[in-house]
Amino acid sequence: MAQLLITIAASIFLLMGAGHGALTLRDLKHPRAFTPPDPALRQAMEQSSIRLHPSINLWRAWLGFNLTHSLGLVLFGAAFLHVGIFEPNAFASSLLIQAVAVLVSAIYLVLSLKFFFFKPVIGSTIGLVCFIVAAGLAYA
């Protein structure tokens, strides 16, 4: 049962990251997902540099942030998918692995509640609950 829960949780994070990344990559050529509804605002983003580095415009930085955010979700999901499929005993025997799964999932949930919309909240909640129950089963 724990192996299934780990696999479900990991798959959710992996799919959320892959979907987010695909939408962001599409926005490189045809902005629709992460662009402001007002085209003038995106134009202003493209014409505004960031203070950290004047050659980077705000629109490029925004797309880069979204891509790295996607990468983080994909790597987290892929790592725990590997654990769930090939190393379920490592999860059951390692408090560190369990803590990372629960802590990172909880952080994604908090970030989703604070900054995003209901779909990431639902996905993060399901993933977190699956990891918590899987960790609990290790001590049952």
Steps between C-alpha positions, in 0.01 A plus 500: 500500500781745588666437164177592319458817708857612432453434129171695492648796688812510285299470179283796600801727556669373183188564291444844650859594418485358148172677429629828637817464295310420181280807542805715569685368194194576288502853643848554355345522151127546561435657842165382635539331837728714717462830320293786638162537329591860412748485206636841596615358833699223332652762270598701805655186652700447180626859512586497871831365620564360844745671732702185552606501134390774258519276191224273634148624449222422743313279252810282442561479874134404554519219245831381646350493848209293374733256324720452806190458717384229260839334511490487879161330496610255230821407684321461833229288340745291296728433797213380716346307212828311481487443876138385482556258215853370563592587860188486718700344783734800500199725563372273777837483675620858464360777714697747286335388175158511664568844644613638164187365328267645764685829545534580130136403439391721789704791365339460157158497670573818696633672187196386304265635766682832514583565135315268262149370429295197598646233267854517645344510849306182431801323344733604781247396765452155347876453463567611857231273645633204300854559625381541862298179489786312331738622772250400768473152353875459548439511876179296510 
